[in-house]
């Protein structure tokens, strides 16, 4: 394998080559590519591509897949949030059973800063430092102002649908002062919890606690956290004329563009990151030997969608903090092991 190809995954018509084969991260059999801190500093990079209130897309360049996957798993499972842990059902005469209703309530994302709360042990009592109290008290009735013959339940009845906006925060201790600037509430007001009809009601008290996604998915601060390798399209020979149009049609819009030089239309790669690596281009005989599809092994395109509890850019920095903490623990354990081994000798 050529040294310059060691970080390329080669995509062929019927298979994928150079997927792995190294005995250690960033290694290549038979070649001296030992880890070098200065070299890592030169190649490592994080590039922010897009940020919205709920999403972030960034490129992580110059690391092994094990590091990228560790960051992804931390985002999903190891960043704490506040979520509904206990539901005290006082009255539920609706058609949704208590257990199912409690499960639906538990999955509602709650807008509360987890850094302001302590971890609650199983044997500890709820306090204003470790618990948030929410209440739900909704009864359905007939809408006296509805038009005769109305069939739409939303107009015919009052509270026919129970939404997350009807959860009411019940501050305890000094919580009202602590969170005056950002009152605790569900992240989204329009999540349907259950439906009721006249004579039916739901009354319950909800306790939120601090937790992480590896304990239960309701604590996960992300809706999705994924990555993919950067696609690379290499045009080995000029593709012109009608073949250029066919070549462009083999890729998603925006990947390939047609440029004209000296009266000749020619295909050119415009934005390979939009490619889905469908391999459609490899089905056409006229492109044999003219195009090479690869993926860059150490260039990861990350997509993170927050549930809205924590801004996406903060999620990434928190995940990096957790990863660094894990590295410190591993370094300390390794140092102890080495010291113990030397003492035994």
N, C-alpha and C positions, 0 to 999 in steps of 0.2 A: 504494500500500500504506500502510495506517495505521501510524504509528510504533509503536503498541503491539502490532501484529501482526508486526513485523519478525523476532521470534524464535520464530515459530510455524510449524510444518509442518502444513498443512491436509490432512486425510485425507477424501477423498470416496469415493463408492460405486465409481467406476470409475477413479480416478486419485488421485495425490498432488500437491498444489500447494505453491508457495513452498518448494521443496526447496533451491534455490540461486539464483544470479543476482547475487551480490555479486562485485565485482572484488577485494575484499580482505576478510580475516577480520572478522567482526562488522559488516560494512558493508551498507548498503542503497542502491540506486541513487537518486540524486536527493535524498538526505537527509544532513544533516551529523551523522554518528555517528563522528567521528574518535576514535581511542583516547585515553583520558584516564586517567592513572595513579590519580588520586584516585577517579574514578568506578569504576574496576576494583576498587579496594580495597573499595569499598562493596558491590559486587555479588558479588564472588568468595567462594566458600564451599566447604568440604569437610565433609560430614556422614557420620560413620560410622554405618551402619545395623545391621550384624551382623558379629560376629567369632567364628570358631571356630578350633580349632588348625590347620585346613587352608584355611579359606575366609574371605574378607572381602567385604562388600558396602558400598559407599560411594557417595555422591552427589558429583559434581564439578559445581559450579554457577558460571556466569558466564564460561565460556571458549568459544573456538571449537572446532569439530570437529577442526581441525588439531592443537591442543594435546592434546585427549583421545586422538586417534589416535597421536600421538607417545608419550604415556605408555603406551598399550597395547603399541606395538611395542617400547618399551624393556623392558617387563616380560617380553616373550616372548624377546627376542633380545640384550639387552645387559647383563644382570646375571650376573656370573660365578658358576659353581659348579664342583665337582669331579665328574668322571665318568670311567668306565673308557675309556681311550684305546687301550691296547695289551693284547692277550691273547696270552700265550705258551703255546701248546697243547703240553703234554708228552705226554699220552695221551688219546685219545678213541675208545673202541670202541663208543659208543652209535650210535643210528640218525640222530641230528642231525649234519649235516656241520659241520666246523670253522668254516667261514665263517658259517653260520647261528647256531651256538652263540655265536660271538664277538659277533655282532650283538645277540643277545638279552641277553648279559651287559652289553654297552655301554649298554643302555637302562635298567639298574637304577639308580634314584636312590640316591646315596651320601650318608649323613649325615656331612658334614665341613664345617667353617667355611672357606670359600674365602679369607677375609681372612688366614688363618694360613699361606697358601701363596703362593709366587712363581709368576709365569708361566714356563713352560718353553718355551724356544726350540727349533726343530727340530734345531739343531746342538748343543744342550747335553745334558749327561749327567744321568741321574736322580739326585736327591739327596733327603735327608729334608726339604728346604725346598720342593721342587716336585713331589714324587711320593708317592703312597700305594700301598702294595703289599698286595694281597689274594691269598689262595690258595684254590683249590678242589680238594679231593681226596676223591672219593666213589666207592665201588665197591658194586655191587649183589650181593646173595647171597640164598640161600634162608633163610627164617625157620624154624629147627628147632622153634620152639615153636608154629607154626601148626597149627590143627586139621586132621585128615585131610579131604581133599576141599574145602579152602578155595579159593575162586576169586577173592576180592578181592586184587588185587596189593598193596595197602597192608598186608595182613595176611600174605599168602603169602610176600612177599619183604621184604628189608631194603634200604632206600634205593631203592625202585622209582621214586620221584619225587625229583628234586633241587630243593631250594628255595633262595631267596636267604639264608635263615638259616644255610646251610651254608658260606657264604663266611667265611673267617677272616682277620682283619686281622693283618698281619705288620709290627709297628712297626720303623721304621728310625731310626737316630740317637737324638735325644732326643724322638721322637714320643710314646713311651709316657708320658713325664712331661708333655709339652705338652698332651696330650689325655686325661689321667687322669680329669678330671671328665666328659668326654664322649667315650668311646671311639668310634673310627671304625667304622661298620657300615652295612649297607644300611638304608634308611629303613623298608622293609617286610620282614618275615621270611617272608611266605607267598607270594612271587612264584615261580611254577613256572618253572624254567629248562629242564629236560629230563626225560625218563623213561628208565629203565634196566631191564634184565632180568639175571638171574644170569649172571656172566661178563663183564658190561660195566662200564666205569669211565670216569671223567672226571678228569683231573689237569691243572691249568693254573695259571699265575701271571698276575695282572691288575695293570696299572699305571694308576692314576688320575692325571689331570692337570687343570689349571685351564683353563676355556674358557667361551665364551659361546654362546648359542643361534643366533646368525647364522652360526657356524662349523658347528654340528651340533645337531640338535634334542635330543640327549641332554643337552646342557648347559643347556637351558631350565629355569628354576626353577619354571615354572608349568605346570599341566596345561591350564588354560584361562585366558584373560584377555580379557574382552569387555565391551562397553558397549552401552547402548540409550538412546534418548531417553525422557524422562519422558512417559508418556501423559497427556493432559488431556481430560476429558469435560465439556462445558458443556451443561447442561440449560437451554434457552432458554425453554421453557414447562413448566408443571407437568404431570407425567405421573402420573395417578392411577388407582385402581381396578384392574381386570384388566390394563389397559395397563401399570401399574407392575410387575406380576408378570412380564409378558412382557418388559418392558424389562430387568428384573433377570436374566432367563434368557439374555439376549443377551450377557452378559459372564461371565468366569470368576468363581467363588465369591469373595465378599469385596469385589468392586469396587463393587457397587451394593447398597444396603440399602433396606428399606421402613420408613418411619416413619409414624406416625398422628398427625394434628393435626386437632382438632375433628371427630373421627369419620371423617376422610378419609385413606385410605392413599395415600401419595405416595412416589415414587422419589427417592432422594438418593444422590449419589456419596459412597462411604465411603472407598475406597482405590484411586485411579486407577493407582498404580504396579503393581498386580497385573494390570492389563489387558494383553492380548496384541495389541490393535488388530486384531481379526479382522474388523471392519466388519459383523458380523452384524446389528447394530441398524439399519444403513442399508438393509437389504433390506425392512424393514417400512414400508408406506405410512403407517401411523398415526403414525410418528415423524418424518415429513418436516417440516422447519422447527422441530422441537422439540429437536434435539440437534446438537451440533457436536463433531466429533472432531479433535483436534490433538495435536501433540507439541511439547514445549518444546525449541527448537533448542539452547539453551545449558545444558540441565540433563541431565547424563549419569549414568545408573545403571551403575556399574562392578561387575562380578563377577569376582573373582580367586580361583582355586583353586591353592594351592601343591602342588608334588609332595611336600612334607614336608621338603625340605632346609633351606629358610629359612622362618620364620614369615611368614604373609601380610602382617601389618602392617609387618614389616621390609622386605618386597618393595616395598611402595608407597613407603616413605621412600627406599629405595635408588634406585628409578626416578626419583623427583623429584630426587635428587642428580645423577643422570646427565643429566637434562633441564636442570638449572641449569648444569651444566658445559658442555653443548652451547651454551647461550645465551651463556655467557662467551666461548667460542671464536668464535661468530658476531659478537659485539660487538667483539672484538679484531680480527677480520678486516675488519669494516666500518670500524673506525677507521683501520686501515692503508690501506685502499683510498681513504678520503676524504683522508688525509694525502698519499698518492701523487698523487692527482688535483690537490690544491692546489699541490703542488710542481711538477707539470707545467705548470700555468698560469703 
